[in-house]
Amino acid sequence: VVAKGARARHDEARNRRLDESEEPRIREVILGSRLPGLGNRLAMLLAFELALESAMRMREIYTLTREQVDLPKRTIYLDRTKNGNSRQVPLSTVAVAKLTAYFETFDAPLEASDLLFPWWNGEHKSKELRSTTSFLSKQFGNVFGAAGCPDLHFHDLRHEATCRLFERTKLPEMMIARITGHSSPKLLMRYLSLRGSDLAEHMW
C-alpha cells in the first residue's frame, strides 16, 4: 500500500467506553435540548438505545423494517450486514421495552415493509446509504458534543455494547461473535477493553 503512495491503515483496538454520567447526559440532550435540526428525537433515542443494547452497526439500525423485528421471540433478523452474512440479533428486555414503546407512538401499526426510522429512503444504492450514514454521524456528533463527550462516535456504542456482552453474560466468545457479526475472534477482540475495576470483581 505504501509503495503505491497510499497511506497504510493501522489495526488499532477501540478503547472508548462510556462512563456512568455520559449515558443520561446523552439521553437528556436527545429529548430535552434545543439543538437545531435534530429532527425525530424519539427515533434518535431508539437508535442510541439499540446500539447500546444490541451492538448493531449504524447502517444495520437505520435500515430496519418492521418485519425484521420479532418482539415475542426477542430477536432482530439482519439480512444485509457489512460482511455479507445474515444473522439474528437477540434482544435484551431493555431493548424489547424500548421497541414496544416506540411502536406505540405510531398512529397505526407498522406494516411489514415499513421502515422503523425516518432518515433513509429505502434504496440500497451506495450513494443513498453513504448519505444517510453521513447525516446521522453528524447528528449524533452534535448530540455527543452537546452532552460533553465530543470525542465519542456512534460506532463507539457498538464497542461499548460488545464489552457489556462480555461483562454481563457468560456467553463464550464465539457466541458473542455471532451476536455482533464479527467474522473472527481476532476482529472481536479489537472491541474488547474491559474496565480493570470490573475485572477485579472476578479476582480472588
ZIRAGI-V590847 format. One record per residue. N is the residue number from 1. SS is DSSP state (H for helix, E for strand, C for the rest). NEAR is the number of other ideal C-beta (glycine too) atoms within 12 Angstrom. Layout:
n,ss,near
N,SS,NEAR
N,SS,NEAR
This chain:
n,ss,near
1,C,9
2,H,9
3,H,7
4,H,7
5,C,7
6,C,8
7,C,9
8,C,10
9,C,8
10,C,9
11,C,10
12,C,11
13,C,19
14,C,25
15,C,17
16,C,24
17,C,31
18,C,32
19,C,17
20,H,11
21,H,13
22,H,27
23,H,28
24,H,18
25,H,24
26,H,40
27,H,26
28,H,21
29,H,30
30,H,31
31,H,23
32,H,17
33,C,23
34,C,13
35,C,24
36,C,9
37,C,14
38,C,26
39,C,22
40,C,23
41,H,26
42,H,25
43,H,32
44,H,35
45,H,31
46,H,37
47,H,44
48,H,45
49,H,32
50,H,39
51,H,40
52,H,35
53,H,34
54,H,42
55,C,41
56,C,42
57,C,36
58,H,36
59,H,32
60,H,37
61,H,44
62,H,38
63,C,31
64,C,41
65,E,24
66,H,23
67,H,17
68,H,34
69,E,35
70,E,19
71,C,23
72,C,10
73,C,14
74,C,22
75,E,21
76,E,36
77,E,24
78,E,32
79,C,18
80,C,23
81,C,25
82,C,23
83,C,17
84,C,11
85,C,17
86,C,17
87,E,29
88,E,23
89,E,38
90,E,27
91,C,31
92,C,25
93,H,13
94,H,21
95,H,31
96,H,26
97,H,19
98,H,30
99,H,39
100,H,20
101,H,17
102,H,30
103,H,23
104,C,16
105,C,20
106,C,20
107,C,7
108,C,10
109,C,11
110,C,23
111,C,12
112,C,15
113,C,12
114,C,19
115,E,26
116,C,35
117,C,36
118,C,25
119,C,32
120,C,29
121,C,17
122,C,19
123,C,14
124,C,15
125,C,12
126,H,11
127,H,12
128,H,19
129,H,25
130,H,17
131,H,19
132,H,29
133,H,27
134,H,20
135,H,26
136,H,36
137,H,26
138,H,22
139,H,33
140,H,38
141,H,26
142,H,27
143,H,37
144,H,33
145,H,20
146,H,25
147,C,29
148,C,20
149,C,28
150,C,16
151,C,16
152,C,34
153,C,25
154,H,37
155,H,29
156,H,32
157,H,39
158,H,40
159,H,34
160,H,38
161,H,40
162,H,40
163,H,33
164,H,32
165,H,33
166,H,30
167,H,22
168,H,19
169,C,18
170,C,11
171,C,19
172,C,14
173,H,23
174,H,14
175,H,19
176,H,30
177,H,28
178,H,25
179,H,33
180,H,42
181,C,32
182,C,30
183,C,18
184,C,15
185,H,18
186,H,14
187,H,21
188,H,31
189,H,22
190,C,24
191,C,36
192,C,31
193,C,25
194,C,24
195,C,20
196,H,11
197,H,13
198,H,17
199,H,14
200,H,10
201,C,12
202,C,13
203,C,8
204,C,4
